[in-house]
Amino acid sequence: MIAIPKHTDISQEEFEFYTQKHQGKNMVIKVSGAEFQKKEFSQLIETIHLLLQNDITIFLIFGGGIQIDQFYKKNSDTPNISRVKINGVGVTTPEVLEIAVLPAYKFLIKKLENYFLDMPYSYNTISTKDLIVSSCLDCEKFGFVANPQTIIIDKSKNLHIIGFVGENKSGQKFNVNADEIALSICKQHKIDEVIFITGTGGILDNCGNIISKISKRELCSIIQHTNKKISVSDGMQKKCNEILELLKIVPKVVLATSETLQQELFTEKGAGTLLTK
């Protein structure tokens, strides 16, 4: 029997019911670089340990926008000038790739691997050469930025750690959007659930309250700005569009924080936003 975490108020009955319900599933967990810097991040790691104990395969995908910015500021000859972004996409020149993207990637990979070094589960860090990209999105506009084409996975492992750097067939490295990696994994594998760890912990209504459940039809109305109770813009608008694409492939998507994920996964009430077809 899997032990219930001591610091939660989840009942043993609910915990056992939902651990059995999730058993043997395949999950994608996508986390932004900003989450690494929060003290609650250790609770996400604890939740991943719980899921792995329950024979769940996890694809842990991470971004690193904030760390890329930090390394750029540290290593650039012009630290007072922020790296260029167009429509939310960080322009990746050869310089940005070498002094910011690659150092941030290596830093976060090492940080994650240290969390899982002593665990009794087999994990696999996907190398940059196994995250295969085709060509850059728009070489003149964005530089070395690409979407994934194929991701080579060792299916004998329980945990797959996937970062935001890939390579083309010539060995050139590219900056790869973590949300696009999540979509690619869902297209390649049978995924039962996608979890986004976000700062808000869910989709908020116009009063600032987290909406516990949203159907695909409701999501469309939010995207089209015809929903009277829920208005989104900027990053959340983009996230909603991405979730709509995911719901064509997977049965459900969850938004939660590192701190509330256990409550969302192991209780009837939940704590984040569950989006379903």
LUMVORO-935785 format. One record per residue (C-alpha): x, y, z. Coordinates in Angstrom, 1 decimal, always signed. Layout:
<rs>
<r><x>X</x><y>Y</y><z>Z</z></r>
...
</rs>
This chain:
<rs>
<r><x>+0.0</x><y>+0.0</y><z>+0.0</z></r>
<r><x>+1.3</x><y>+3.5</y><z>-0.9</z></r>
<r><x>+1.6</x><y>+5.7</y><z>+2.1</z></r>
<r><x>-0.5</x><y>+8.9</y><z>+2.1</z></r>
<r><x>+1.7</x><y>+12.1</y><z>+2.4</z></r>
<r><x>+1.7</x><y>+13.3</y><z>+6.0</z></r>
<r><x>+1.3</x><y>+17.0</y><z>+5.3</z></r>
<r><x>-2.0</x><y>+16.6</y><z>+3.3</z></r>
<r><x>-5.6</x><y>+16.5</y><z>+4.5</z></r>
<r><x>-6.5</x><y>+13.9</y><z>+1.9</z></r>
<r><x>-8.4</x><y>+11.0</y><z>+3.5</z></r>
<r><x>-6.9</x><y>+7.5</y><z>+3.2</z></r>
<r><x>-10.1</x><y>+6.3</y><z>+1.5</z></r>
<r><x>-9.9</x><y>+8.9</y><z>-1.2</z></r>
<r><x>-6.2</x><y>+8.5</y><z>-1.7</z></r>
<r><x>-6.5</x><y>+4.7</y><z>-2.2</z></r>
<r><x>-9.4</x><y>+5.1</y><z>-4.6</z></r>
<r><x>-7.6</x><y>+7.6</y><z>-6.8</z></r>
<r><x>-4.3</x><y>+5.8</y><z>-6.7</z></r>
<r><x>-6.0</x><y>+2.7</y><z>-8.0</z></r>
<r><x>-7.9</x><y>+4.8</y><z>-10.6</z></r>
<r><x>-4.6</x><y>+6.3</y><z>-12.0</z></r>
<r><x>-2.6</x><y>+3.0</y><z>-11.8</z></r>
<r><x>-0.8</x><y>+2.0</y><z>-14.9</z></r>
<r><x>-1.6</x><y>+5.2</y><z>-16.8</z></r>
<r><x>+0.7</x><y>+7.3</y><z>-18.9</z></r>
<r><x>+1.0</x><y>+11.0</y><z>-17.9</z></r>
<r><x>+2.7</x><y>+14.1</y><z>-19.3</z></r>
<r><x>+3.7</x><y>+16.7</y><z>-16.7</z></r>
<r><x>+4.9</x><y>+20.0</y><z>-18.1</z></r>
<r><x>+6.6</x><y>+22.5</y><z>-15.8</z></r>
<r><x>+7.9</x><y>+25.9</y><z>-16.6</z></r>
<r><x>+11.3</x><y>+27.1</y><z>-15.6</z></r>
<r><x>+9.7</x><y>+29.6</y><z>-13.1</z></r>
<r><x>+8.4</x><y>+26.7</y><z>-11.0</z></r>
<r><x>+11.9</x><y>+25.5</y><z>-10.3</z></r>
<r><x>+12.5</x><y>+28.6</y><z>-8.2</z></r>
<r><x>+9.5</x><y>+28.2</y><z>-5.9</z></r>
<r><x>+9.8</x><y>+26.4</y><z>-2.6</z></r>
<r><x>+6.7</x><y>+24.4</y><z>-3.4</z></r>
<r><x>+8.6</x><y>+22.6</y><z>-6.3</z></r>
<r><x>+9.7</x><y>+19.9</y><z>-3.8</z></r>
<r><x>+6.0</x><y>+19.0</y><z>-3.5</z></r>
<r><x>+5.8</x><y>+18.4</y><z>-7.2</z></r>
<r><x>+8.8</x><y>+16.0</y><z>-6.9</z></r>
<r><x>+7.0</x><y>+14.2</y><z>-4.0</z></r>
<r><x>+3.9</x><y>+13.8</y><z>-6.2</z></r>
<r><x>+5.9</x><y>+12.4</y><z>-9.0</z></r>
<r><x>+7.4</x><y>+9.8</y><z>-6.6</z></r>
<r><x>+3.9</x><y>+8.9</y><z>-5.5</z></r>
<r><x>+2.8</x><y>+8.4</y><z>-9.1</z></r>
<r><x>+5.8</x><y>+6.3</y><z>-10.0</z></r>
<r><x>+5.1</x><y>+4.0</y><z>-7.0</z></r>
<r><x>+1.7</x><y>+3.4</y><z>-8.6</z></r>
<r><x>+3.2</x><y>+2.0</y><z>-11.9</z></r>
<r><x>+2.5</x><y>+5.2</y><z>-13.8</z></r>
<r><x>+4.8</x><y>+6.2</y><z>-16.7</z></r>
<r><x>+5.7</x><y>+9.9</y><z>-16.6</z></r>
<r><x>+7.0</x><y>+12.2</y><z>-19.3</z></r>
<r><x>+8.4</x><y>+15.1</y><z>-17.3</z></r>
<r><x>+8.8</x><y>+18.0</y><z>-19.8</z></r>
<r><x>+10.4</x><y>+21.3</y><z>-18.6</z></r>
<r><x>+10.8</x><y>+24.8</y><z>-20.0</z></r>
<r><x>+13.4</x><y>+27.3</y><z>-18.9</z></r>
<r><x>+12.5</x><y>+30.8</y><z>-20.1</z></r>
<r><x>+13.4</x><y>+32.5</y><z>-16.8</z></r>
<r><x>+16.8</x><y>+30.6</y><z>-16.6</z></r>
<r><x>+17.6</x><y>+31.5</y><z>-20.2</z></r>
<r><x>+17.0</x><y>+35.1</y><z>-19.4</z></r>
<r><x>+19.2</x><y>+34.8</y><z>-16.2</z></r>
<r><x>+22.1</x><y>+33.2</y><z>-18.1</z></r>
<r><x>+21.8</x><y>+35.7</y><z>-20.9</z></r>
<r><x>+22.1</x><y>+38.6</y><z>-18.4</z></r>
<r><x>+25.0</x><y>+36.9</y><z>-16.7</z></r>
<r><x>+27.0</x><y>+36.1</y><z>-19.8</z></r>
<r><x>+26.1</x><y>+38.8</y><z>-22.3</z></r>
<r><x>+28.3</x><y>+41.7</y><z>-23.2</z></r>
<r><x>+25.1</x><y>+43.8</y><z>-23.0</z></r>
<r><x>+23.5</x><y>+42.5</y><z>-19.7</z></r>
<r><x>+21.2</x><y>+45.6</y><z>-19.4</z></r>
<r><x>+19.5</x><y>+44.7</y><z>-22.7</z></r>
<r><x>+17.0</x><y>+41.9</y><z>-22.5</z></r>
<r><x>+17.1</x><y>+39.1</y><z>-25.1</z></r>
<r><x>+14.7</x><y>+39.7</y><z>-28.0</z></r>
<r><x>+11.3</x><y>+38.1</y><z>-28.0</z></r>
<r><x>+8.7</x><y>+38.1</y><z>-30.8</z></r>
<r><x>+5.1</x><y>+37.0</y><z>-30.0</z></r>
<r><x>+6.4</x><y>+35.4</y><z>-26.8</z></r>
<r><x>+9.1</x><y>+33.4</y><z>-28.7</z></r>
<r><x>+12.7</x><y>+34.0</y><z>-27.6</z></r>
<r><x>+14.9</x><y>+34.8</y><z>-30.6</z></r>
<r><x>+17.8</x><y>+32.4</y><z>-30.5</z></r>
<r><x>+20.9</x><y>+33.7</y><z>-32.2</z></r>
<r><x>+24.1</x><y>+31.6</y><z>-32.2</z></r>
<r><x>+25.2</x><y>+33.8</y><z>-29.3</z></r>
<r><x>+22.0</x><y>+33.3</y><z>-27.3</z></r>
<r><x>+22.2</x><y>+29.6</y><z>-27.9</z></r>
<r><x>+25.7</x><y>+29.3</y><z>-26.6</z></r>
<r><x>+25.7</x><y>+31.7</y><z>-23.6</z></r>
<r><x>+22.1</x><y>+31.3</y><z>-22.4</z></r>
<r><x>+20.0</x><y>+28.4</y><z>-23.8</z></r>
<r><x>+22.5</x><y>+25.6</y><z>-23.5</z></r>
<r><x>+23.8</x><y>+26.6</y><z>-20.0</z></r>
<r><x>+20.2</x><y>+26.9</y><z>-18.8</z></r>
<r><x>+19.3</x><y>+23.5</y><z>-20.2</z></r>
<r><x>+22.3</x><y>+21.8</y><z>-18.6</z></r>
<r><x>+21.6</x><y>+23.6</y><z>-15.2</z></r>
<r><x>+18.0</x><y>+22.4</y><z>-15.1</z></r>
<r><x>+18.8</x><y>+18.8</y><z>-16.3</z></r>
<r><x>+21.3</x><y>+18.5</y><z>-13.5</z></r>
<r><x>+18.9</x><y>+19.9</y><z>-10.9</z></r>
<r><x>+16.2</x><y>+17.4</y><z>-11.9</z></r>
<r><x>+18.5</x><y>+14.4</y><z>-12.1</z></r>
<r><x>+19.7</x><y>+15.2</y><z>-8.5</z></r>
<r><x>+16.1</x><y>+14.9</y><z>-7.4</z></r>
<r><x>+15.8</x><y>+11.4</y><z>-8.8</z></r>
<r><x>+19.3</x><y>+10.0</y><z>-8.2</z></r>
<r><x>+18.4</x><y>+7.8</y><z>-5.2</z></r>
<r><x>+14.9</x><y>+6.8</y><z>-6.2</z></r>
<r><x>+14.2</x><y>+3.1</y><z>-6.8</z></r>
<r><x>+12.7</x><y>+3.7</y><z>-10.3</z></r>
<r><x>+14.4</x><y>+3.7</y><z>-13.7</z></r>
<r><x>+14.5</x><y>+7.1</y><z>-15.3</z></r>
<r><x>+15.8</x><y>+8.3</y><z>-18.6</z></r>
<r><x>+17.0</x><y>+11.8</y><z>-19.5</z></r>
<r><x>+16.3</x><y>+12.3</y><z>-23.2</z></r>
<r><x>+19.5</x><y>+13.6</y><z>-24.9</z></r>
<r><x>+19.4</x><y>+16.5</y><z>-27.3</z></r>
<r><x>+20.2</x><y>+14.1</y><z>-30.2</z></r>
<r><x>+17.1</x><y>+12.0</y><z>-29.3</z></r>
<r><x>+14.9</x><y>+15.1</y><z>-29.5</z></r>
<r><x>+15.0</x><y>+15.4</y><z>-33.3</z></r>
<r><x>+13.9</x><y>+18.6</y><z>-35.0</z></r>
<r><x>+13.4</x><y>+19.1</y><z>-38.7</z></r>
<r><x>+14.1</x><y>+22.7</y><z>-39.6</z></r>
<r><x>+13.9</x><y>+26.1</y><z>-37.8</z></r>
<r><x>+10.4</x><y>+27.7</y><z>-37.6</z></r>
<r><x>+11.6</x><y>+30.9</y><z>-39.3</z></r>
<r><x>+15.4</x><y>+31.1</y><z>-39.4</z></r>
<r><x>+15.5</x><y>+34.8</y><z>-40.2</z></r>
<r><x>+12.8</x><y>+35.8</y><z>-37.6</z></r>
<r><x>+13.6</x><y>+33.5</y><z>-34.7</z></r>
<r><x>+17.0</x><y>+32.0</y><z>-35.4</z></r>
<r><x>+17.7</x><y>+28.5</y><z>-33.9</z></r>
<r><x>+14.1</x><y>+27.8</y><z>-32.8</z></r>
<r><x>+12.4</x><y>+24.6</y><z>-34.0</z></r>
<r><x>+9.5</x><y>+22.3</y><z>-33.3</z></r>
<r><x>+10.1</x><y>+18.6</y><z>-32.5</z></r>
<r><x>+9.8</x><y>+16.0</y><z>-35.3</z></r>
<r><x>+10.5</x><y>+12.8</y><z>-33.4</z></r>
<r><x>+11.4</x><y>+12.0</y><z>-29.8</z></r>
<r><x>+13.2</x><y>+8.7</y><z>-29.2</z></r>
<r><x>+12.0</x><y>+7.1</y><z>-26.0</z></r>
<r><x>+13.3</x><y>+4.1</y><z>-24.0</z></r>
<r><x>+10.0</x><y>+2.4</y><z>-23.2</z></r>
<r><x>+11.6</x><y>+0.3</y><z>-20.5</z></r>
<r><x>+11.9</x><y>+3.3</y><z>-18.2</z></r>
<r><x>+9.2</x><y>+4.7</y><z>-15.9</z></r>
<r><x>+10.3</x><y>+8.4</y><z>-16.0</z></r>
<r><x>+11.4</x><y>+10.3</y><z>-19.0</z></r>
<r><x>+12.9</x><y>+13.8</y><z>-18.4</z></r>
<r><x>+12.7</x><y>+16.0</y><z>-21.5</z></r>
<r><x>+14.2</x><y>+19.4</y><z>-21.9</z></r>
<r><x>+13.9</x><y>+22.3</y><z>-24.4</z></r>
<r><x>+17.0</x><y>+21.6</y><z>-26.6</z></r>
<r><x>+16.9</x><y>+19.3</y><z>-29.6</z></r>
<r><x>+19.1</x><y>+18.6</y><z>-32.7</z></r>
<r><x>+18.6</x><y>+18.2</y><z>-36.4</z></r>
<r><x>+20.2</x><y>+15.4</y><z>-38.4</z></r>
<r><x>+23.4</x><y>+17.5</y><z>-38.8</z></r>
<r><x>+23.8</x><y>+17.8</y><z>-35.1</z></r>
<r><x>+22.9</x><y>+21.5</y><z>-34.9</z></r>
<r><x>+21.2</x><y>+22.3</y><z>-31.6</z></r>
<r><x>+17.9</x><y>+24.2</y><z>-31.4</z></r>
<r><x>+15.8</x><y>+25.9</y><z>-28.8</z></r>
<r><x>+12.5</x><y>+23.9</y><z>-28.6</z></r>
<r><x>+9.2</x><y>+25.1</y><z>-27.1</z></r>
<r><x>+8.3</x><y>+22.8</y><z>-24.2</z></r>
<r><x>+4.5</x><y>+22.9</y><z>-25.0</z></r>
<r><x>+5.3</x><y>+21.7</y><z>-28.5</z></r>
<r><x>+7.3</x><y>+18.8</y><z>-27.0</z></r>
<r><x>+4.2</x><y>+17.9</y><z>-24.9</z></r>
<r><x>+2.0</x><y>+17.9</y><z>-28.0</z></r>
<r><x>+4.6</x><y>+15.8</y><z>-29.9</z></r>
<r><x>+4.7</x><y>+13.2</y><z>-27.0</z></r>
<r><x>+0.9</x><y>+12.9</y><z>-27.0</z></r>
<r><x>+1.0</x><y>+12.3</y><z>-30.8</z></r>
<r><x>+3.6</x><y>+9.6</y><z>-30.5</z></r>
<r><x>+2.3</x><y>+7.8</y><z>-27.4</z></r>
<r><x>-1.0</x><y>+6.8</y><z>-25.8</z></r>
<r><x>-1.2</x><y>+9.5</y><z>-23.1</z></r>
<r><x>-4.0</x><y>+9.4</y><z>-20.5</z></r>
<r><x>-3.6</x><y>+12.8</y><z>-19.0</z></r>
<r><x>-1.6</x><y>+16.0</y><z>-19.5</z></r>
<r><x>-0.8</x><y>+18.1</y><z>-16.5</z></r>
<r><x>+0.4</x><y>+21.7</y><z>-16.7</z></r>
<r><x>+2.0</x><y>+23.1</y><z>-13.6</z></r>
<r><x>+1.1</x><y>+26.8</y><z>-13.7</z></r>
<r><x>+1.4</x><y>+29.9</y><z>-11.5</z></r>
<r><x>-2.3</x><y>+30.4</y><z>-11.3</z></r>
<r><x>-3.1</x><y>+26.7</y><z>-10.7</z></r>
<r><x>-6.0</x><y>+26.7</y><z>-13.1</z></r>
<r><x>-8.2</x><y>+28.8</y><z>-15.4</z></r>
<r><x>-9.8</x><y>+31.7</y><z>-13.5</z></r>
<r><x>-13.2</x><y>+33.2</y><z>-13.8</z></r>
<r><x>-13.8</x><y>+36.9</y><z>-14.0</z></r>
<r><x>-13.9</x><y>+37.1</y><z>-10.2</z></r>
<r><x>-10.5</x><y>+35.4</y><z>-9.9</z></r>
<r><x>-11.7</x><y>+32.0</y><z>-8.7</z></r>
<r><x>-10.4</x><y>+28.8</y><z>-10.2</z></r>
<r><x>-12.9</x><y>+26.9</y><z>-12.4</z></r>
<r><x>-12.8</x><y>+23.3</y><z>-11.3</z></r>
<r><x>-14.0</x><y>+21.7</y><z>-14.6</z></r>
<r><x>-14.3</x><y>+22.9</y><z>-18.2</z></r>
<r><x>-15.6</x><y>+20.9</y><z>-21.1</z></r>
<r><x>-14.2</x><y>+21.1</y><z>-24.6</z></r>
<r><x>-17.3</x><y>+23.1</y><z>-25.7</z></r>
<r><x>-16.8</x><y>+25.6</y><z>-22.9</z></r>
<r><x>-13.1</x><y>+25.9</y><z>-23.8</z></r>
<r><x>-14.1</x><y>+26.9</y><z>-27.3</z></r>
<r><x>-16.4</x><y>+29.6</y><z>-26.0</z></r>
<r><x>-13.5</x><y>+30.9</y><z>-23.8</z></r>
<r><x>-11.1</x><y>+31.0</y><z>-26.8</z></r>
<r><x>-13.7</x><y>+32.7</y><z>-29.0</z></r>
<r><x>-14.4</x><y>+35.3</y><z>-26.2</z></r>
<r><x>-18.1</x><y>+34.4</y><z>-26.1</z></r>
<r><x>-18.0</x><y>+33.0</y><z>-22.5</z></r>
<r><x>-19.6</x><y>+35.6</y><z>-20.2</z></r>
<r><x>-18.0</x><y>+34.2</y><z>-17.0</z></r>
<r><x>-14.4</x><y>+33.5</y><z>-18.1</z></r>
<r><x>-12.2</x><y>+35.9</y><z>-20.0</z></r>
<r><x>-8.6</x><y>+35.1</y><z>-21.0</z></r>
<r><x>-5.8</x><y>+36.9</y><z>-22.7</z></r>
<r><x>-2.1</x><y>+36.7</y><z>-23.5</z></r>
<r><x>-0.4</x><y>+33.7</y><z>-22.1</z></r>
<r><x>-3.6</x><y>+32.0</y><z>-20.9</z></r>
<r><x>-5.2</x><y>+32.5</y><z>-24.3</z></r>
<r><x>-2.3</x><y>+30.8</y><z>-25.9</z></r>
<r><x>-2.5</x><y>+28.0</y><z>-23.3</z></r>
<r><x>-6.2</x><y>+27.5</y><z>-24.0</z></r>
<r><x>-5.5</x><y>+27.1</y><z>-27.7</z></r>
<r><x>-2.8</x><y>+24.5</y><z>-26.9</z></r>
<r><x>-5.1</x><y>+22.6</y><z>-24.6</z></r>
<r><x>-7.8</x><y>+22.5</y><z>-27.3</z></r>
<r><x>-5.2</x><y>+20.9</y><z>-29.7</z></r>
<r><x>-4.3</x><y>+18.4</y><z>-26.9</z></r>
<r><x>-7.9</x><y>+17.4</y><z>-26.3</z></r>
<r><x>-8.1</x><y>+16.1</y><z>-29.9</z></r>
<r><x>-5.6</x><y>+13.5</y><z>-28.8</z></r>
<r><x>-5.9</x><y>+13.0</y><z>-25.0</z></r>
<r><x>-9.0</x><y>+12.5</y><z>-22.9</z></r>
<r><x>-8.1</x><y>+15.1</y><z>-20.2</z></r>
<r><x>-5.8</x><y>+18.0</y><z>-19.3</z></r>
<r><x>-5.2</x><y>+19.3</y><z>-15.8</z></r>
<r><x>-3.9</x><y>+22.7</y><z>-14.7</z></r>
<r><x>-2.6</x><y>+22.9</y><z>-11.1</z></r>
<r><x>+0.3</x><y>+24.2</y><z>-9.0</z></r>
<r><x>+3.1</x><y>+22.1</y><z>-7.5</z></r>
<r><x>+1.4</x><y>+22.6</y><z>-4.2</z></r>
<r><x>-2.1</x><y>+21.7</y><z>-5.2</z></r>
<r><x>-1.4</x><y>+18.8</y><z>-7.6</z></r>
<r><x>-1.9</x><y>+16.1</y><z>-5.0</z></r>
<r><x>-5.3</x><y>+17.5</y><z>-4.1</z></r>
<r><x>-6.3</x><y>+17.6</y><z>-7.7</z></r>
<r><x>-5.2</x><y>+14.1</y><z>-8.5</z></r>
<r><x>-6.3</x><y>+12.3</y><z>-5.3</z></r>
<r><x>-9.5</x><y>+13.9</y><z>-4.2</z></r>
<r><x>-13.0</x><y>+14.2</y><z>-5.6</z></r>
<r><x>-13.1</x><y>+18.0</y><z>-5.0</z></r>
<r><x>-9.8</x><y>+18.7</y><z>-6.7</z></r>
<r><x>-7.9</x><y>+21.9</y><z>-6.5</z></r>
<r><x>-7.1</x><y>+23.0</y><z>-10.1</z></r>
<r><x>-8.9</x><y>+23.0</y><z>-13.4</z></r>
<r><x>-9.8</x><y>+19.7</y><z>-15.2</z></r>
<r><x>-10.5</x><y>+20.0</y><z>-18.9</z></r>
<r><x>-12.2</x><y>+17.2</y><z>-20.7</z></r>
<r><x>-13.5</x><y>+16.3</y><z>-24.2</z></r>
</rs>
